[in-house]
């Protein structure tokens, strides 16, 4: 939950790491019906719980990546939080790649740091 006093307060900020998604009828690629597809891109989404609506998101498309070619560059396999800042921007860390970014509500990149390690 975005804490009281911050822009978007009361909304839920979710970092979707991608990975295996979907359930359905078994098929050759998914004999048990689980893990029907792999989502190799992340999404940071602000959800308004009382309306169940997405009110803000930052995905590869908003980052300016070509969805089919570059979507996996905007991805983290594990341990990646997002946090709303007092100025209304969102701090996002892609820990598996060692990348930290800050983006505005209008999807503008404020700064980026990529660890050389």
LOLUMFI-759219 format. One line per field, with one value per residue: x, y negated, z of N, C-alpha, C in turn; residue number from 0. Coordinates in nm, 3 decimals. Atoms other than C-alpha are relative to their C-alpha. Layout:
<lovexs>
n_c1 c(X, ...) $
n_c2 c(Y, ...) $
n_c3 c(Z, ...) $
ca_c1 c(X, ...) $
ca_c2 c(Y, ...) $
ca_c3 c(Z, ...) $
c_c1 c(X, ...) $
c_c2 c(Y, ...) $
c_c3 c(Z, ...) $
n c(NUM, ...) $
</lovexs>
This chain:
<lovexs>
n_c1 c(0.085, -0.072, 0.034, 0.071, -0.085, -0.073, 0.089, 0.058, 0.020, 0.109, -0.004, -0.096, -0.105, -0.040, -0.109, 0.024, -0.128, 0.016, -0.015, 0.103, 0.136, 0.112, 0.049, 0.105, 0.002, -0.131, -0.039, -0.137, -0.092, 0.040, 0.073, 0.088, 0.087, -0.063, -0.112, 0.032, -0.087, -0.102, 0.005, -0.136, -0.012, 0.062, 0.100, 0.027, 0.140, 0.073, 0.139, 0.090, 0.071, 0.146, 0.059, -0.066, -0.044, -0.138, -0.001, -0.132, -0.090, -0.125, -0.032, -0.097, 0.054, -0.019, -0.145, -0.048, -0.056, 0.081, 0.054, -0.044, -0.145, -0.074, 0.077, -0.073, -0.097, 0.073, 0.043, -0.081, 0.046, 0.030, -0.030, 0.005, 0.109, 0.031, 0.043, 0.043, -0.079, 0.079, 0.021, 0.094, -0.071, -0.008, -0.133, 0.013, -0.128, -0.005, -0.114, -0.079, -0.086, -0.075, 0.043, 0.092, 0.049, 0.108, 0.085, 0.107, 0.136, 0.019, -0.088, -0.130, -0.112, -0.068, -0.138, -0.021, -0.129, -0.021, -0.117, -0.096, -0.020) $
n_c2 c(0.118, 0.127, 0.060, 0.127, 0.116, -0.008, -0.002, -0.133, -0.066, -0.097, -0.091, -0.108, 0.004, -0.139, -0.027, -0.131, -0.048, -0.084, -0.142, -0.089, 0.047, -0.063, -0.135, -0.034, -0.138, -0.056, -0.004, -0.048, 0.088, 0.006, -0.126, 0.003, 0.117, 0.111, 0.065, -0.001, 0.089, 0.070, 0.145, 0.044, 0.144, 0.037, 0.105, 0.063, 0.036, 0.057, -0.047, 0.059, -0.118, 0.011, -0.004, -0.108, 0.055, 0.043, 0.146, 0.039, -0.112, 0.025, -0.126, 0.025, 0.096, 0.136, 0.025, 0.025, -0.120, -0.072, -0.112, -0.134, -0.012, 0.047, -0.010, -0.073, 0.089, 0.064, -0.124, -0.048, -0.134, -0.010, 0.107, 0.132, 0.080, 0.134, 0.082, 0.136, 0.101, 0.117, 0.092, -0.060, -0.092, -0.138, -0.060, -0.140, -0.070, -0.129, -0.050, -0.103, 0.065, 0.106, 0.129, 0.081, 0.115, 0.082, 0.048, 0.091, -0.049, 0.009, -0.103, 0.053, -0.050, 0.109, -0.046, -0.145, -0.047, -0.142, -0.047, -0.072, -0.132) $
n_c3 c(0.000, -0.001, -0.129, -0.010, 0.016, 0.126, 0.115, 0.025, -0.130, -0.008, 0.113, -0.013, 0.102, 0.022, 0.095, 0.062, 0.052, 0.118, -0.029, 0.052, -0.029, 0.069, -0.025, 0.095, 0.047, 0.033, 0.141, 0.014, -0.071, -0.140, -0.022, -0.118, 0.008, -0.072, 0.068, 0.143, 0.076, -0.076, 0.017, -0.024, -0.019, -0.126, 0.000, -0.128, 0.015, -0.112, 0.005, -0.099, -0.049, -0.011, 0.133, 0.074, 0.128, 0.011, 0.013, 0.052, 0.020, 0.071, 0.067, 0.107, 0.098, -0.053, -0.008, 0.134, 0.061, 0.097, -0.079, 0.037, 0.008, -0.116, -0.124, -0.103, -0.063, -0.108, -0.064, -0.110, -0.038, -0.143, -0.094, 0.062, -0.053, 0.050, -0.112, 0.033, -0.071, -0.039, 0.112, 0.095, 0.088, -0.048, 0.001, 0.043, 0.008, 0.069, -0.075, 0.065, 0.098, -0.064, 0.055, -0.080, 0.076, -0.054, 0.108, -0.038, 0.026, 0.145, 0.057, 0.039, -0.078, -0.071, -0.005, 0.009, -0.047, 0.028, -0.072, 0.084, -0.058) $
ca_c1 c(0.000, 0.122, 0.142, -0.076, 0.073, 0.238, 0.090, -0.144, -0.196, -0.411, -0.341, -0.142, 0.190, 0.276, 0.603, 0.531, 0.855, 0.708, 0.794, 0.558, 0.192, -0.142, -0.346, -0.576, -0.626, -0.323, -0.134, 0.207, 0.383, 0.198, 0.109, -0.044, -0.217, 0.009, 0.275, 0.109, 0.336, 0.644, 0.622, 0.974, 0.904, 0.815, 0.533, 0.496, 0.130, -0.070, -0.409, -0.694, -0.835, -1.185, -1.239, -1.010, -0.871, -0.516, -0.445, -0.077, 0.170, 0.526, 0.590, 0.842, 0.610, 0.616, 0.995, 1.024, 1.129, 1.007, 0.779, 0.884, 1.255, 1.354, 1.092, 1.328, 1.571, 1.309, 1.293, 1.413, 1.392, 1.377, 1.388, 1.267, 1.066, 0.904, 0.838, 0.643, 0.851, 0.727, 0.769, 0.527, 0.797, 0.848, 1.178, 1.216, 1.496, 1.567, 1.787, 1.886, 2.034, 2.167, 1.962, 1.787, 1.565, 1.340, 1.046, 0.788, 0.412, 0.435, 0.681, 0.988, 1.318, 1.465, 1.785, 1.928, 2.210, 2.346, 2.585, 2.905, 2.896) $
ca_c2 c(0.000, -0.347, -0.516, -0.807, -1.141, -1.015, -1.067, -0.776, -0.704, -0.400, -0.244, 0.075, 0.057, 0.395, 0.502, 0.789, 0.980, 1.164, 1.532, 1.819, 1.720, 1.869, 2.180, 2.367, 2.682, 2.911, 2.897, 2.997, 2.695, 2.725, 3.089, 3.005, 2.685, 2.471, 2.228, 2.177, 1.889, 1.701, 1.326, 1.188, 0.828, 0.647, 0.415, 0.170, 0.114, -0.111, 0.038, -0.137, 0.136, -0.005, -0.023, 0.263, 0.043, -0.012, -0.381, -0.388, -0.148, -0.148, 0.131, 0.182, -0.016, -0.322, -0.283, -0.313, 0.046, 0.237, 0.498, 0.797, 0.719, 0.541, 0.634, 0.875, 0.586, 0.448, 0.757, 0.902, 1.265, 1.202, 0.952, 0.632, 0.376, 0.049, -0.240, -0.564, -0.867, -1.185, -1.381, -1.144, -0.960, -0.585, -0.419, -0.081, 0.168, 0.456, 0.642, 0.939, 0.698, 0.447, 0.157, -0.121, -0.380, -0.664, -0.751, -1.028, -0.978, -1.071, -0.781, -1.002, -0.853, -1.085, -0.888, -0.540, -0.354, -0.020, 0.165, 0.280, 0.585) $
ca_c3 c(0.000, -0.078, 0.263, 0.366, 0.267, -0.053, -0.400, -0.473, -0.103, -0.033, -0.370, -0.408, -0.594, -0.743, -0.903, -1.143, -1.205, -1.500, -1.514, -1.573, -1.598, -1.687, -1.623, -1.856, -2.056, -2.083, -2.414, -2.555, -2.406, -2.075, -2.001, -1.661, -1.772, -1.550, -1.670, -2.008, -2.106, -1.992, -1.941, -1.981, -1.893, -1.577, -1.496, -1.211, -1.152, -0.923, -0.842, -0.670, -0.443, -0.399, -0.776, -0.887, -1.162, -1.278, -1.227, -1.328, -1.480, -1.607, -1.856, -2.138, -2.368, -2.139, -2.109, -2.486, -2.556, -2.858, -2.705, -2.907, -2.938, -2.618, -2.359, -2.183, -2.116, -1.879, -1.661, -1.334, -1.235, -0.859, -0.573, -0.730, -0.538, -0.635, -0.400, -0.437, -0.338, -0.169, -0.496, -0.676, -0.869, -0.840, -0.751, -0.924, -0.874, -1.108, -0.865, -1.080, -1.336, -1.085, -1.222, -1.029, -1.195, -1.092, -1.316, -1.306, -1.312, -1.682, -1.744, -1.786, -1.670, -1.404, -1.349, -1.386, -1.215, -1.337, -1.110, -1.283, -1.058) $
c_c1 c(0.089, -0.043, -0.073, 0.100, 0.082, -0.100, -0.046, -0.030, -0.122, -0.006, 0.108, 0.098, 0.058, 0.116, -0.021, 0.130, -0.013, 0.012, -0.114, -0.137, -0.101, -0.028, -0.109, 0.009, 0.141, 0.024, 0.146, 0.101, -0.027, -0.083, -0.096, -0.100, 0.054, 0.114, -0.020, 0.087, 0.099, -0.006, 0.137, 0.010, -0.072, -0.102, -0.010, -0.137, -0.055, -0.146, -0.079, -0.091, -0.151, -0.069, 0.056, 0.043, 0.148, -0.001, 0.134, 0.079, 0.122, 0.047, 0.107, -0.049, 0.018, 0.148, 0.060, 0.065, -0.096, -0.046, 0.055, 0.152, 0.071, -0.071, 0.078, 0.111, -0.061, -0.060, 0.092, -0.058, -0.044, 0.030, 0.000, -0.118, -0.022, -0.055, -0.037, 0.079, -0.086, -0.026, -0.093, 0.066, 0.002, 0.142, -0.018, 0.138, -0.019, 0.123, 0.083, 0.093, 0.081, -0.036, -0.099, -0.042, -0.103, -0.077, -0.110, -0.136, -0.031, 0.094, 0.134, 0.107, 0.073, 0.148, 0.004, 0.141, 0.008, 0.130, 0.095, 0.026, -0.121) $
c_c2 c(-0.124, -0.074, -0.133, -0.115, 0.001, -0.002, 0.141, 0.075, 0.092, 0.095, 0.105, -0.010, 0.140, 0.005, 0.143, 0.043, 0.079, 0.146, 0.080, -0.047, 0.090, 0.144, 0.028, 0.145, 0.049, -0.001, 0.046, -0.084, -0.008, 0.124, 0.000, -0.115, -0.120, -0.056, -0.002, -0.093, -0.066, -0.148, -0.053, -0.152, -0.037, -0.110, -0.053, -0.062, -0.058, 0.036, -0.069, 0.111, -0.012, 0.001, 0.112, -0.045, -0.033, -0.151, -0.051, 0.127, -0.044, 0.135, -0.026, -0.101, -0.143, -0.036, -0.025, 0.120, 0.055, 0.129, 0.135, 0.015, -0.031, 0.019, 0.072, -0.085, -0.071, 0.111, 0.031, 0.131, 0.007, -0.131, -0.138, -0.080, -0.129, -0.079, -0.139, -0.096, -0.121, -0.099, 0.056, 0.092, 0.139, 0.050, 0.149, 0.062, 0.134, 0.070, 0.105, -0.058, -0.115, -0.139, -0.066, -0.118, -0.076, -0.055, -0.091, 0.066, -0.001, 0.094, -0.053, 0.054, -0.119, 0.031, 0.151, 0.031, 0.150, 0.041, 0.073, 0.141, 0.083) $
c_c3 c(0.000, 0.127, -0.011, -0.011, -0.128, -0.117, -0.032, 0.128, -0.002, -0.118, 0.024, -0.115, -0.011, -0.099, -0.050, -0.067, -0.129, 0.041, -0.060, 0.042, -0.069, 0.039, -0.101, -0.039, -0.030, -0.151, -0.008, 0.077, 0.149, 0.033, 0.119, -0.005, 0.075, -0.082, -0.152, -0.082, 0.094, -0.034, 0.035, 0.001, 0.128, -0.021, 0.142, -0.011, 0.129, -0.015, 0.110, 0.052, 0.004, -0.135, -0.086, -0.139, 0.007, -0.022, -0.053, -0.025, -0.079, -0.053, -0.106, -0.104, 0.049, 0.008, -0.138, -0.068, -0.105, 0.068, -0.041, 0.008, 0.132, 0.134, 0.109, 0.063, 0.120, 0.085, 0.116, 0.049, 0.145, 0.072, -0.065, 0.051, -0.079, 0.119, -0.049, 0.088, 0.033, -0.114, -0.107, -0.099, 0.061, -0.017, -0.028, -0.003, -0.069, 0.055, -0.074, -0.106, 0.058, -0.049, 0.094, -0.087, 0.082, -0.117, 0.054, -0.026, -0.149, -0.076, -0.050, 0.094, 0.062, 0.009, 0.001, 0.051, -0.029, 0.066, -0.097, 0.051, -0.021) $
n c(0, 1, 2, 3, 4, 5, 6, 7, 8, 9, 10, 11, 12, 13, 14, 15, 16, 17, 18, 19, 20, 21, 22, 23, 24, 25, 26, 27, 28, 29, 30, 31, 32, 33, 34, 35, 36, 37, 38, 39, 40, 41, 42, 43, 44, 45, 46, 47, 48, 49, 50, 51, 52, 53, 54, 55, 56, 57, 58, 59, 60, 61, 62, 63, 64, 65, 66, 67, 68, 69, 70, 71, 72, 73, 74, 75, 76, 77, 78, 79, 80, 81, 82, 83, 84, 85, 86, 87, 88, 89, 90, 91, 92, 93, 94, 95, 96, 97, 98, 99, 100, 101, 102, 103, 104, 105, 106, 107, 108, 109, 110, 111, 112, 113, 114, 115, 116) $
</lovexs>
